[in-house]
Amino acid sequence: MEYKIEKLTESIFVCANEEHRFGTDAFLLADFSHYRQKDKVCDLGTGCGIIPLIMQKKRPPQIIYAVDIQESAVKLLKIGIEKSNISGIIPICADLKVLWENAPVGQLDLVVCNPPYKVQNAGYESAITAQKIARHEIMCNIDDVCRTAEKLLKYGGRLCICNRPERLADVIFAMKMHNIEPKRIRFVSKNPTTAPWLFLIEGKKGSKPFMQTEPQLYIRDGDNFSEELQRIYNTGKE
């Protein structure tokens, strides 16, 4: 299996390849989740494990279950964990719709998911199977994610998701169908003159209705990354 090692800090490394890659949205979601050291966390559809590895940069949660249905993705994560000498991430090869043996049902403080953005058969589908799974709702959909998050979260636990603006209604509906009340949302644009290309949303299990809209996040300031994006990229760097 071909792969390349990318450095997150001087001591934390992520292992990725052409099939299992990552982008800016992973960094944005990890930052938006406001994870805490005391949290027990699960990343559903972890891919190469970029979000759990980002969370190791500064005050990592006490444990992170990193779940993916693709064995090739979990192998990459295991390489990253070994090279980074990390003990707080548990890689799990499992179908999130079925969970796994001894899954921490009703015990988690936070579930994060960077899900497939496109419904199956919508738009261009990559010829690479792994990329199809990552981009299109082939192996799971947003309803599956919210149903599983409801099972894993304790009362008051949080689910944080990112997705494309055209899927906002689907995400909110799925959250509410599974007793996860949307509480916080933030839109992401390239700059102040462009429409959002991403939203970040947090829901809380068993909470009462009330959702706060946070200030918009801009990726660029002229030709450069915005100060906020630079902070997000650099948080926890040694």
C-alpha positions in Angstrom: 0.0 0.0 0.0 1.5 3.3 -1.1 1.2 6.3 1.3 2.9 9.5 2.4 3.5 10.8 5.8 2.5 14.4 6.5 3.6 16.3 9.6 1.0 18.0 11.9 3.6 18.9 14.5 7.1 17.8 15.2 5.8 14.7 16.9 2.4 14.0 15.3 2.1 12.6 11.9 -0.8 11.6 9.6 -0.5 8.9 7.0 -2.5 9.5 3.8 -2.7 8.3 0.2 -4.6 9.0 -3.0 -7.7 7.1 -1.7 -7.8 8.4 1.8 -7.0 12.2 1.9 -8.0 15.1 4.0 -8.7 18.8 3.5 -9.4 22.1 5.3 -12.8 20.9 6.5 -11.2 18.4 8.9 -9.3 21.1 10.6 -12.3 23.4 10.8 -14.5 20.6 12.3 -11.9 19.6 14.9 -11.6 23.3 16.0 -15.4 23.8 15.9 -16.1 20.8 18.1 -14.5 22.5 21.2 -13.3 19.1 22.5 -12.1 18.9 26.0 -9.5 16.8 27.8 -12.1 15.0 29.9 -14.1 14.1 26.9 -14.7 10.6 25.5 -15.0 11.1 21.8 -15.8 9.1 18.6 -15.0 10.1 15.0 -17.4 8.3 12.7 -15.9 7.7 9.2 -12.5 8.7 10.3 -10.7 7.9 7.1 -6.9 8.2 7.6 -7.7 9.5 11.1 -7.0 13.2 10.5 -9.5 14.6 13.0 -8.4 12.4 16.0 -4.7 13.2 15.1 -5.5 16.9 15.0 -7.1 16.6 18.4 -3.7 15.3 19.7 -2.0 18.6 19.0 -3.3 20.4 22.1 -5.0 19.0 25.3 -6.3 15.8 23.6 -9.4 14.1 24.9 -9.0 11.2 27.2 -10.0 8.7 24.5 -11.0 8.8 20.9 -12.7 5.9 19.1 -11.8 6.3 15.4 -14.2 4.3 13.3 -14.2 3.5 9.6 -15.7 0.7 7.5 -12.7 0.6 5.1 -9.8 -1.6 6.3 -7.3 0.4 4.1 -8.2 3.6 5.9 -7.8 2.0 9.4 -4.4 0.7 8.3 -3.2 4.2 7.5 -4.5 5.5 10.8 -2.6 2.7 12.7 0.6 3.8 10.9 0.0 7.4 11.9 -0.6 6.4 15.5 2.5 4.2 15.7 4.7 6.9 14.2 3.3 9.5 16.5 3.5 7.2 19.6 0.0 8.0 20.6 -2.1 5.8 23.0 -5.4 7.8 23.2 -6.8 6.8 19.8 -8.5 3.5 19.3 -8.8 2.5 15.6 -11.9 0.5 14.8 -12.8 -1.1 11.5 -16.6 -1.4 11.7 -19.8 -0.3 10.0 -21.1 2.7 11.9 -24.7 1.5 11.2 -24.1 -1.7 13.2 -21.6 -0.3 15.8 -19.0 -2.8 17.1 -18.5 -5.2 19.9 -18.4 -3.4 23.3 -19.1 0.0 21.7 -19.5 2.7 24.4 -23.2 3.1 24.0 -24.6 6.0 26.0 -21.1 6.9 27.3 -19.6 9.5 25.0 -19.4 13.3 25.4 -18.7 14.1 21.8 -19.2 12.5 18.4 -17.7 14.1 15.3 -18.3 13.3 11.7 -17.1 14.7 8.4 -19.7 12.7 6.3 -20.1 12.1 2.6 -21.5 15.3 1.2 -23.4 14.1 -1.8 -26.4 11.8 -2.0 -25.7 8.6 -4.0 -25.8 9.1 -7.8 -25.7 12.9 -7.3 -23.0 14.7 -9.2 -19.7 13.3 -10.5 -18.7 10.1 -8.8 -15.0 9.3 -8.5 -13.8 6.0 -10.2 -11.9 5.1 -7.0 -14.1 3.1 -4.7 -12.7 4.6 -1.5 -13.3 8.1 -2.8 -16.8 7.3 -3.8 -17.5 6.1 -0.2 -16.0 9.3 1.2 -17.9 11.6 -1.1 -21.2 9.9 -1.7 -23.7 8.3 0.6 -23.0 4.8 -0.5 -22.1 3.0 2.8 -24.0 5.4 5.1 -26.1 8.6 5.0 -26.7 11.5 7.3 -29.6 9.7 9.0 -27.3 6.7 9.8 -24.8 9.1 11.3 -27.3 10.8 13.6 -28.9 7.5 14.6 -25.6 6.1 15.7 -24.6 9.3 17.4 -27.8 9.1 19.4 -26.8 5.6 20.6 -23.3 6.5 21.5 -23.9 9.9 23.2 -24.8 10.3 26.8 -27.6 12.7 27.7 -26.3 16.2 26.9 -23.6 14.8 24.7 -22.8 16.7 21.5 -22.7 15.8 17.8 -20.6 18.0 15.5 -20.9 17.7 11.7 -19.7 19.6 8.7 -21.5 19.5 5.3 -22.3 21.5 2.2 -25.0 24.2 2.5 -27.4 22.4 0.2 -27.6 19.6 2.8 -28.5 21.8 5.7 -32.2 20.9 5.8 -31.3 17.2 5.6 -28.8 17.5 8.5 -31.2 19.4 10.8 -34.0 17.0 10.0 -31.9 14.0 10.8 -30.6 15.4 14.0 -34.1 16.2 15.2 -35.4 12.8 14.2 -32.8 11.2 16.5 -33.3 13.4 19.6 -30.2 15.6 18.8 -31.2 19.3 19.0 -29.2 21.7 16.7 -27.6 24.3 19.1 -24.9 26.0 17.2 -24.1 26.7 13.5 -21.3 28.4 11.6 -21.0 29.0 7.9 -17.6 29.0 6.0 -16.9 31.1 3.0 -13.7 31.7 0.9 -14.0 35.4 1.5 -16.7 38.0 2.4 -17.8 38.3 -1.3 -18.5 34.6 -1.8 -21.4 32.3 -0.7 -20.7 29.7 2.0 -19.2 26.4 0.7 -19.5 24.6 4.1 -21.4 24.7 7.4 -20.4 23.4 10.8 -23.2 22.4 13.1 -23.4 21.2 16.7 -26.4 19.3 18.1 -27.0 18.2 21.7 -28.7 15.0 22.7 -31.9 15.7 24.7 -31.6 19.4 24.6 -34.4 22.0 24.2 -34.8 23.9 20.9 -32.5 27.0 20.5 -29.8 27.4 17.9 -27.1 30.1 17.9 -25.6 31.3 14.6 -22.0 32.2 15.0 -20.0 34.8 12.9 -19.1 33.6 9.5 -15.6 32.1 9.0 -13.5 33.3 6.1 -10.8 31.2 4.6 -8.8 33.9 2.9 -7.9 37.6 3.5 -6.9 38.8 0.1 -4.2 36.5 -1.3 -3.4 35.0 2.1 -5.1 32.7 4.6 -7.2 34.6 7.1 -5.8 35.0 10.7 -8.5 32.7 12.0 -7.6 29.9 9.6 -3.9 30.3 10.4 -4.8 30.0 14.1 -6.8 26.8 13.4 -4.0 25.3 11.3 -1.3 26.3 13.9 -3.1 25.5 17.1 -1.0 23.2 19.2 2.1 23.3 16.9 5.3 22.8 18.8 
